[in-house]
Amino acid sequence: MSFSDLFGSGEHLRNLSHFASIVNLAAIDGEINEHEEKLLKRFARKLDISEEEYDKVIQNPKAFPLVGYNSVEKRLERLHDLFKIIFADHEIDDEESELIKRYAIGLGFSSQASEGIIKRSVQIFSGQLSFEDYRYLLEKEND
């Protein structure tokens, strides 16, 4: 039985893959602590991960390795998806910020590049766009 047979396909499988990557990152420094577990449960709810799926991923996060991408566009797409998940509740806290930095590095961004991308993404997702950026995005849509 394949991975997709166990957990379905499409969007849910994509969400499960994201969740597994996040669990891998949370567990990268050893055991998952209480704060990380609370955050993971919040992500699981946002991603519509069942309790059974949650338990399987938690029990063996190494079965779901984080895949780095050569394509910057693909890395940005994964980060974008994660930011959509994080900002589903219209906020980002310190734990989420730290986790997404580890996620960006795991995807293949350098530490310095990930900090810049994350800072800018938080500004965008939290609605802190400058007028110049707003105008640029509107004009880019018309190209």
trRosetta pair geometry for C-beta under 8 A, 3 or more apart (Angstrom, degrees):
i j d omega theta_ij theta_ji phi_ij phi_ji
1 5 4.7 -124 -170 86 84 138
1 6 6.2 96 141 -56 116 88
2 5 4.6 104 55 0 74 103
2 6 7.3 -138 98 -5 44 85
3 6 6.0 -60 -159 32 31 110
3 7 6.6 -22 164 22 66 111
4 7 6.6 -80 -136 58 30 80
4 8 7.0 -73 -172 97 66 20
4 9 5.3 39 -168 -86 112 85
4 13 5.9 2 -120 -114 85 145
7 12 6.9 -153 154 125 89 105
7 13 5.9 122 107 -103 107 77
7 16 5.3 0 166 -34 149 176
7 53 6.3 87 -121 -113 112 119
8 12 4.9 13 89 79 133 131
8 13 5.8 -147 93 -53 73 90
9 12 7.4 68 74 55 20 93
9 13 5.1 -18 -141 -18 30 136
10 13 6.0 112 51 19 33 100
10 14 7.1 -62 140 -4 37 102
11 14 5.5 -56 -150 36 34 115
11 15 6.3 35 152 -20 67 104
12 15 5.5 -51 -148 36 35 112
12 16 6.3 37 151 -21 66 104
12 48 6.7 -80 -119 94 91 115
13 16 5.5 -51 -147 36 32 113
13 17 6.4 37 151 -21 63 103
14 17 5.7 -52 -150 34 31 114
14 18 6.6 33 150 -18 63 103
14 81 7.7 -98 156 -164 116 154
15 18 5.6 -52 -151 35 34 113
15 19 6.3 34 152 -19 66 106
15 47 4.0 160 -179 -170 112 100
15 48 6.3 29 128 52 164 87
15 49 6.8 -152 131 -62 108 86
16 19 5.6 -54 -147 37 32 113
16 20 6.3 34 154 -20 66 105
16 47 7.3 149 -68 150 40 128
16 49 6.3 125 -101 -108 72 100
16 53 6.1 -92 -120 -175 114 136
16 57 7.5 -159 -168 -68 85 133
16 64 8.0 -117 145 -128 84 147
17 20 5.8 -51 -145 35 30 111
17 21 6.5 32 154 -19 62 105
17 64 6.9 -165 -132 -165 54 115
18 21 5.8 -58 -154 35 30 112
18 22 6.4 29 151 -19 65 106
18 47 6.4 -161 77 -116 115 142
18 78 7.6 176 -106 -159 95 87
18 81 6.4 -123 -95 121 141 122
18 82 6.3 -179 -157 -86 121 84
18 85 7.0 158 143 -31 149 159
19 22 5.6 -55 -150 35 33 112
19 23 6.4 34 152 -19 67 103
19 40 7.9 94 -163 -159 90 83
19 43 6.0 155 -119 132 87 113
19 44 6.2 77 -139 -96 136 66
19 47 5.1 -163 -61 79 116 165
19 49 5.2 76 -88 -66 173 147
19 53 7.8 66 87 137 150 114
19 54 7.9 -82 162 -103 142 67
19 57 6.2 -20 121 -153 104 174
20 23 5.6 -50 -147 35 34 112
20 24 6.4 40 152 -21 64 102
20 57 5.0 -129 -99 -137 79 119
20 61 6.4 163 -163 -146 74 73
20 63 7.8 -86 -155 83 132 74
20 64 3.0 -62 172 133 140 153
21 24 5.6 -49 -151 33 33 115
21 25 6.6 31 152 -17 64 104
21 64 6.9 -108 -53 136 52 104
21 66 4.5 95 -138 -103 92 87
21 67 7.8 -79 -97 18 121 66
21 103 6.6 80 137 -134 109 100
21 106 7.1 159 -175 114 102 143
22 25 5.7 -55 -151 37 33 110
22 26 6.3 33 151 -20 66 105
22 40 6.8 162 121 -115 112 82
22 43 5.7 -107 110 155 163 168
22 82 7.7 151 -74 -129 112 118
22 99 6.5 37 -152 172 92 124
22 103 6.6 -18 -99 -88 67 124
23 26 5.6 -53 -144 37 33 111
23 27 6.1 18 159 -8 66 112
23 32 7.6 -41 -155 -81 76 139
23 40 6.2 70 -95 -132 81 129
23 57 5.2 145 8 149 166 109
23 58 6.4 -125 -147 -89 139 54
23 61 4.4 -146 121 -115 109 124
23 64 7.3 57 60 70 115 127
24 27 6.0 -68 -145 46 25 102
24 28 6.6 53 150 -60 62 89
24 61 4.7 175 -79 159 63 116
24 62 7.2 112 -113 -85 101 42
24 64 6.5 -138 -45 90 117 85
24 65 6.7 104 -110 -135 159 36
24 66 5.1 -156 87 -34 147 101
24 106 7.5 130 104 -149 114 156
25 28 5.5 -23 -153 -17 35 121
25 66 6.8 70 -53 -63 88 146
25 99 6.1 112 113 -159 129 78
25 102 4.5 135 -169 117 118 119
25 103 5.3 -60 -65 -74 165 70
25 106 5.8 -107 -89 -27 108 152
26 32 5.3 38 134 -115 111 102
26 36 4.4 140 -164 -172 117 126
26 39 7.3 180 -106 80 135 116
26 40 6.0 -70 -11 -67 173 117
26 99 6.5 -6 -77 -122 84 114
27 30 7.3 -113 -171 91 58 20
27 31 7.2 -24 -136 -141 79 19
27 32 5.4 -47 -86 -58 79 91
27 61 5.2 146 28 45 149 156
28 102 6.7 -170 30 -177 147 134
28 106 8.0 -136 -73 -81 149 125
32 36 4.6 -128 -165 96 83 126
32 37 5.3 108 137 -64 114 83
32 40 6.9 -11 -165 -14 143 147
32 58 7.4 -76 16 -145 154 96
33 36 5.0 92 53 13 70 104
33 37 6.9 -129 102 -8 34 91
34 37 5.7 -54 -146 34 29 113
34 38 6.5 32 155 -20 63 104
35 38 5.8 -52 -152 33 32 113
35 39 6.5 29 151 -15 64 107
35 95 5.8 -150 156 -102 111 142
36 39 5.6 -57 -150 40 34 112
36 40 6.1 36 152 -22 68 106
36 95 7.2 -166 -91 -164 54 124
36 99 7.9 137 -128 -84 88 121
37 40 5.6 -51 -144 36 31 113
37 41 6.4 33 155 -20 64 103
38 41 5.9 -53 -152 33 29 110
38 42 6.7 30 148 -19 61 105
39 42 5.5 -54 -153 34 34 114
39 43 6.4 34 150 -17 67 103
39 95 5.0 -135 -76 130 144 135
39 96 6.7 -174 -148 -70 124 72
39 99 6.7 179 145 -36 149 153
40 43 5.5 -51 -147 37 35 111
40 44 6.2 41 151 -24 66 103
40 54 7.9 126 144 -152 104 104
40 58 7.5 107 144 -90 150 105
41 44 5.4 -47 -146 32 33 116
41 45 6.7 36 153 -19 63 100
41 54 7.6 47 -110 -149 65 145
42 45 5.8 -52 -154 33 32 110
42 46 6.5 30 150 -16 64 107
43 46 5.5 -56 -147 39 35 111
43 47 5.9 17 159 -6 69 114
43 49 7.8 23 117 12 73 131
43 85 6.7 46 -141 153 83 128
44 47 6.0 -67 -142 48 26 101
44 49 4.0 -86 -154 59 80 118
44 53 7.9 165 -147 90 108 100
44 54 4.9 27 -134 -97 149 118
45 48 7.6 27 -177 -72 30 36
45 49 7.7 -68 -47 40 22 81
46 85 5.1 109 133 -168 133 88
46 86 8.0 70 158 -78 172 25
46 88 5.1 151 -143 45 115 151
46 89 7.5 -93 -93 -26 120 99
47 85 6.3 5 -70 -136 88 130
49 53 4.8 -124 -171 91 85 124
49 54 5.3 111 129 -65 114 84
49 57 7.6 -38 -170 8 142 142
50 53 4.6 95 53 9 81 101
50 54 6.7 -136 97 -7 42 88
51 54 5.4 -52 -145 35 32 117
51 55 6.3 34 156 -20 65 104
52 55 5.9 -54 -150 34 28 110
52 56 6.5 27 153 -18 63 106
53 56 5.7 -55 -149 36 33 111
53 57 6.3 27 156 -15 67 107
54 57 6.1 -62 -151 39 27 106
54 58 6.1 23 156 -16 65 112
55 58 5.8 -57 -141 40 28 110
55 59 6.0 30 160 -23 65 109
56 59 5.9 -54 -144 34 25 112
56 60 7.0 -39 174 39 59 94
57 60 7.4 -100 -151 64 21 58
57 61 6.0 47 171 -96 69 69
57 63 8.0 -131 -123 62 51 104
57 64 6.2 -19 -132 10 91 146
58 61 6.9 2 -127 -53 21 94
60 63 4.4 44 128 -9 111 116
60 64 7.9 114 112 -1 76 85
61 64 6.1 -71 -166 48 51 96
62 65 6.7 17 -167 -73 52 79
66 103 7.7 -152 -135 -140 139 64
66 106 4.5 -20 140 163 156 125
66 107 7.2 -97 169 -71 112 54
68 75 7.8 1 -163 -93 63 109
68 106 6.9 -139 -78 153 87 52
68 107 5.6 130 -124 -175 65 31
68 108 3.9 108 -162 -55 110 106
69 72 8.0 174 105 -67 106 17
69 74 4.0 -129 177 92 159 122
69 75 4.9 -162 59 -57 116 79
69 78 7.3 160 -5 -7 136 133
69 107 6.2 -14 20 -175 90 88
69 108 6.0 -133 51 15 53 140
70 74 7.9 47 59 39 50 128
70 108 7.5 -122 -87 -178 28 172
71 74 3.9 76 81 6 112 106
71 75 6.8 -179 96 -8 60 81
72 75 5.6 -54 -150 38 36 113
72 76 6.2 36 153 -18 68 106
73 76 5.8 -56 -147 38 29 110
73 77 6.3 36 151 -25 64 104
74 77 5.4 -49 -148 31 33 116
74 78 6.6 34 153 -18 64 101
75 78 5.9 -55 -153 35 32 109
75 79 6.5 28 151 -14 65 106
75 104 7.6 80 175 -148 109 68
75 107 4.6 128 -138 148 98 126
75 108 5.8 -106 -95 55 138 104
75 109 6.3 145 166 -47 145 96
76 79 5.6 -54 -146 41 35 110
76 80 6.0 42 152 -26 67 105
76 117 7.5 -130 -110 -152 86 134
77 80 5.5 -51 -146 33 29 115
77 81 6.5 32 153 -19 62 102
78 81 5.7 -51 -151 34 31 112
78 82 6.5 29 151 -16 64 106
78 107 5.9 177 77 -114 140 140
79 82 5.6 -57 -149 39 34 111
79 83 6.2 36 152 -20 68 104
79 100 7.3 90 -143 -170 89 104
79 103 7.3 144 -104 114 78 112
79 104 6.0 39 -97 -97 124 92
79 107 7.0 -109 -52 12 95 167
79 117 6.6 -3 158 146 168 129
79 118 8.0 -115 -164 -84 130 70
79 121 6.7 -105 147 -91 115 162
80 83 5.7 -53 -147 35 31 110
80 84 6.6 35 152 -22 63 101
80 121 7.7 -143 -97 -133 58 124
81 84 5.7 -52 -154 31 32 114
81 85 6.7 32 149 -18 63 103
82 85 5.5 -52 -153 35 37 113
82 86 6.2 36 151 -19 69 105
82 100 6.1 156 130 -121 132 102
82 103 6.3 159 -138 128 173 159
83 86 5.5 -51 -141 39 35 111
83 87 5.9 15 164 -2 69 112
83 100 7.4 70 -78 -137 73 147
83 121 5.2 -116 -97 168 152 124
83 122 8.0 -138 -135 -76 118 49
83 125 5.2 -142 168 -64 116 152
84 87 6.3 -66 -138 51 23 96
84 88 6.9 55 151 -58 58 83
84 125 7.8 -145 -81 -123 43 126
85 88 5.8 -25 -163 -20 33 115
86 92 5.4 35 155 -101 121 97
86 96 5.2 127 -141 -176 120 136
86 100 6.7 -27 -58 -65 155 134
86 125 7.7 54 82 143 102 161
87 90 6.1 46 -173 -99 73 27
87 91 7.3 144 -126 25 59 19
87 92 6.6 -35 -78 -52 76 96
87 125 4.5 -137 -59 169 160 125
87 126 7.2 -139 -121 -71 126 62
90 126 7.9 101 -173 -123 65 69
92 96 4.9 -126 -160 90 78 132
92 97 5.9 97 151 -60 111 84
92 100 7.9 -34 -154 -1 128 142
92 122 6.0 -103 44 -124 152 105
92 125 7.7 75 -31 93 126 129
92 126 7.3 -94 11 -65 108 116
93 96 5.2 95 52 13 66 103
93 97 7.1 -122 104 -8 35 92
94 97 5.5 -54 -148 34 32 115
94 98 6.4 29 157 -16 66 104
95 98 5.9 -55 -148 37 31 108
95 99 6.2 29 154 -17 65 110
96 99 5.6 -56 -143 40 31 111
96 100 6.1 28 160 -18 67 107
97 100 6.1 -57 -144 37 26 105
97 101 6.6 29 154 -21 61 105
97 118 6.9 107 -154 168 79 134
97 122 7.6 9 -108 -79 102 139
98 101 5.7 -53 -152 31 32 113
98 102 6.6 29 152 -15 64 105
99 102 5.7 -55 -151 38 34 110
99 103 6.2 38 149 -23 66 106
100 103 5.1 -48 -144 36 38 119
100 104 6.3 44 153 -24 67 100
100 118 5.9 137 112 -121 115 121
101 104 5.8 -50 -149 33 31 111
101 105 6.6 29 153 -15 63 105
101 111 7.8 40 178 -144 105 70
101 114 5.4 111 -149 137 68 125
101 115 6.9 26 -126 -82 114 63
101 118 5.9 -41 -84 -46 78 163
102 105 5.8 -55 -149 39 32 111
102 106 6.2 36 150 -21 64 109
103 106 5.5 -57 -149 38 30 115
103 107 6.5 33 152 -22 64 103
104 107 5.7 -52 -151 32 32 113
104 109 4.6 -35 161 46 91 131
104 113 7.8 -151 154 102 121 83
104 114 3.6 139 110 -133 133 114
104 117 6.3 166 -142 73 146 129
104 118 6.4 -114 -26 -54 155 107
105 108 7.9 136 180 -2 30 8
105 109 6.1 -84 -90 70 38 77
105 110 7.5 10 -118 -174 79 14
105 111 6.0 17 -98 -84 119 63
105 114 5.4 -61 -57 -35 72 160
109 113 4.5 -130 -175 93 98 114
109 114 4.3 127 107 -66 126 87
109 117 6.5 -73 -150 14 161 145
110 113 4.4 89 52 11 85 104
110 114 6.7 -151 86 -9 40 87
111 114 5.9 -56 -146 35 26 110
111 115 6.7 29 155 -21 61 104
112 115 5.9 -53 -153 30 31 111
112 116 6.8 25 154 -12 63 106
113 116 5.9 -60 -154 39 34 109
113 117 6.1 30 154 -17 69 110
114 117 5.7 -56 -142 41 32 110
114 118 5.9 31 160 -19 67 110
115 118 5.9 -58 -144 39 25 108
115 119 6.2 27 158 -20 63 108
116 119 5.8 -54 -144 35 28 110
116 120 6.3 20 160 -12 64 110
117 120 6.0 -62 -149 42 27 106
117 121 6.0 27 155 -21 65 112
118 121 5.6 -55 -140 38 29 112
118 122 6.3 33 159 -22 64 103
119 122 6.0 -55 -152 32 26 110
119 123 6.8 27 150 -17 60 105
120 123 5.6 -54 -154 34 35 113
120 124 6.4 33 150 -18 67 106
121 124 5.6 -55 -147 38 34 111
121 125 5.9 20 161 -9 70 111
122 125 6.1 -59 -135 46 27 101
122 126 5.7 10 168 -5 65 118
122 128 7.7 7 122 33 70 127
123 126 6.4 -67 -136 47 19 97
123 128 4.3 -92 -155 77 71 108
123 129 6.7 117 145 -75 93 47
124 128 7.6 -70 -48 54 19 73
124 129 6.2 51 -115 -73 57 95
124 133 7.9 -121 -96 154 87 142
129 133 4.5 -129 -166 88 93 120
129 134 4.9 115 128 -60 127 86
129 137 7.5 -48 -153 3 150 138
130 133 4.8 95 54 8 78 101
130 134 6.9 -139 95 -5 41 89
131 134 5.4 -55 -147 37 33 116
131 135 6.2 33 155 -19 67 106
132 135 5.8 -54 -147 37 28 110
132 136 6.3 32 152 -21 63 107
133 136 5.5 -52 -145 36 32 115
133 137 6.3 31 157 -17 65 104
134 137 6.0 -57 -150 36 27 108
134 138 6.5 24 153 -15 62 108
135 138 5.8 -58 -149 38 31 111
135 139 6.2 26 156 -15 67 109
136 139 5.9 -59 -145 41 27 107
136 140 6.1 31 155 -24 65 108
137 140 5.6 -50 -143 33 30 114
137 141 6.7 39 154 -25 61 100
138 141 5.8 -49 -157 25 33 114
138 142 7.1 23 150 -13 62 106
139 142 5.8 -60 -156 37 38 109
139 143 7.2 56 146 -41 65 92
140 143 5.7 -35 -160 1 41 118
